[in-house]
Amino acid sequence: DVKVTQSSRYLVKRTGEKVFLECVQDMDHENMFWYRQDPGLGLRLIYFSYDVKMKEKGDIPEGYSVSREKKERFSLILESASTNQTSMYLCASSSGQSNQPQHFGDGTRLSIL
Amino acid sequence: AQSVTQLDSQVPVFEEAPVELRCNYSSSVSVYLFWYVQYPNQGLQLLLKYLSGSTLVKGINGFEAEFNKSQTSFHLRKPSVHISDTAEYFCAVSPVGYSTLTFGKGTMLLVSP
């Protein structure tokens, strides 16, 4: 069965810290995505990647960066965490065909104090 | 660019009643359409998708949706809901040939006995 695993369900960090969120998929998917989910705003795309070492900005990339050194792993990095980055973060993956759905992890609820 | 409007932020309904969750989209190009469901403390699961062909699409858990190109709508329906259908539902679109999704803000379906 399809599996997208996010390394932490809950994470608490302090303002100014560098934060790493990790995501691993076992489906050999080409595409991987990072979203943040906030009440009343739905899901907003932060970054995505079509291939190893490739990355594209989504709708809200400011304050974030990403890394994809291996096909199965996609990391989201908060360079200097701020309180307005407190949110639910969701990782997803999909195959290279555009008509295929995205598969989601269970999310990481990140609190920045 | 694409946009998705989910007209209701919350839909309360009694168990065994029918329900319709509304979704309208805007796009200058052809799109694929998706409905996802998110149960509490979980990621998103695909309910159904429209790629082409028949405008009535059947999904999991007894849900179905109808694509209406002239009205740019993709409303989700279920003839008889269960308590277990209580969840948040997201409509999403993807331009044909691309893998990114644009999500609506979500509709919370609240089923009571």
Interface residues (C-beta under 8 A of the other chain):
Chain A: V4 N31 F33 G40 L41 G42 L43 R44 L45 F48 Y50 G58 L90 A92 S94 G96 S98 N99 Q100 P101 Q102 H103 F104 G105 D106 G107
Chain B: S9 Y32 F34 Y36 N41 Q42 G43 L44 Q45 L46 K49 L51 F90 S94 P95 V96 G97 Y98 S99 T100 L101 F103 G104 K105 G106
